[in-house]
Amino acid sequence: MLIYETCVLLSPTTGEETRNQIISQTKEAVEGGSGEIFLTDEWGERDLAQPTSQGHRKGHYIYFLYEADGKVNEEVERRFRINESVLKHIIVKKGRNREEALKKYVTPYASNSAHRPSEEDI
């Protein structure tokens, strides 16, 4: 199995209940395919570089880091495509080393302070 990262961009009008539903559906798809989610991080609402075709200038981001096989990604993608709240999504293959993938995860948007870069790194 390989390590993947997935980032989902949701409509800014998406409520907390729908966001939680998307998180639980993604976890269900990954774990149902014998995968394991290491990290789920809500980055919150951010400005977009350019408006979407629907005119949205902001979006709510959710990030996942997990281990699974390729068939799981097909199910995750299918669930994203049929959900009207999902504006965009991306799945990136990170390799096979779990510790390295977790160690390299750094974002200023992290809700978990353990993943925030130090002041010196910024």
C-alpha positions in Angstrom: 0.0 0.0 0.0 1.1 3.6 -0.7 0.7 6.9 1.2 -1.6 9.4 -0.4 -2.6 13.0 0.4 -5.9 14.4 -0.6 -7.1 18.0 -0.4 -10.7 18.8 -1.0 -12.1 22.3 -1.7 -15.6 22.8 -0.6 -18.1 25.6 -1.4 -17.9 28.4 1.2 -21.6 28.0 1.8 -21.1 24.4 3.0 -22.3 24.0 6.6 -20.4 22.2 9.4 -22.7 19.2 9.2 -21.9 18.6 5.5 -18.2 19.1 6.2 -18.3 16.5 8.9 -20.3 14.2 6.6 -17.6 14.5 3.9 -14.9 13.7 6.4 -16.7 10.7 7.7 -17.5 9.4 4.2 -13.8 9.7 3.2 -12.7 7.9 6.4 -15.3 5.2 5.7 -14.1 4.8 2.1 -10.4 4.5 3.1 -11.0 2.2 6.1 -13.5 0.1 4.1 -10.7 -0.6 1.6 -8.3 -1.8 4.3 -6.6 1.6 4.4 -5.7 3.8 7.3 -6.1 7.6 7.7 -3.1 9.2 9.6 -4.2 12.8 9.5 -7.3 14.8 8.9 -6.9 18.6 9.0 -9.4 21.3 8.3 -7.7 24.3 7.0 -10.8 26.4 7.1 -12.0 29.0 4.6 -9.4 30.6 2.4 -9.3 33.0 -0.5 -8.9 31.5 -3.9 -6.4 32.7 -6.4 -9.2 33.2 -8.9 -12.9 32.8 -8.8 -14.4 29.4 -9.7 -16.8 29.0 -12.6 -19.7 29.3 -10.1 -18.2 32.7 -9.0 -16.9 31.5 -5.6 -13.9 33.6 -4.4 -13.4 31.6 -1.2 -13.5 27.9 -0.3 -13.2 25.6 2.7 -10.2 23.2 2.6 -10.0 19.8 4.2 -6.7 17.8 4.0 -6.3 14.0 4.4 -3.1 11.9 4.7 -3.7 8.1 4.5 -2.3 4.8 3.4 -4.3 2.7 0.9 -4.2 1.0 -2.4 -5.2 2.5 -5.7 -8.8 1.1 -5.7 -9.6 3.1 -2.6 -8.8 6.3 -4.4 -11.3 5.4 -7.1 -14.0 5.2 -4.4 -12.9 8.4 -2.7 -12.9 10.2 -6.0 -16.4 8.9 -6.9 -17.8 10.2 -3.6 -16.2 13.6 -4.2 -17.6 13.8 -7.7 -21.2 13.1 -6.7 -21.2 15.6 -3.8 -22.4 19.0 -4.9 -20.5 20.8 -2.1 -17.1 19.6 -3.5 -15.7 22.2 -5.9 -12.3 20.6 -6.5 -10.2 17.8 -5.1 -6.7 16.4 -5.7 -5.1 13.1 -4.7 -1.3 12.9 -4.7 0.9 9.8 -4.2 3.5 10.4 -1.5 5.4 7.1 -1.5 5.6 4.2 1.0 7.3 5.7 4.1 4.6 6.7 6.6 7.0 8.4 9.1 8.6 10.5 6.4 5.2 11.6 5.0 4.0 12.7 8.5 7.3 14.4 9.3 7.2 16.4 6.1 3.6 17.6 6.7 3.8 21.3 7.6 1.2 23.9 6.9 0.5 27.3 8.4 -3.2 26.4 8.1 -3.0 23.3 10.4 -5.6 23.2 13.1 -3.3 20.9 15.0 -0.5 23.0 16.5 1.9 20.0 16.3 2.0 20.5 12.5 2.5 24.3 12.5 6.0 25.5 11.4 8.1 27.2 14.0 8.6 31.0 13.9 12.1 30.4 12.5 10.8 28.3 9.6 8.4 31.1 8.4 
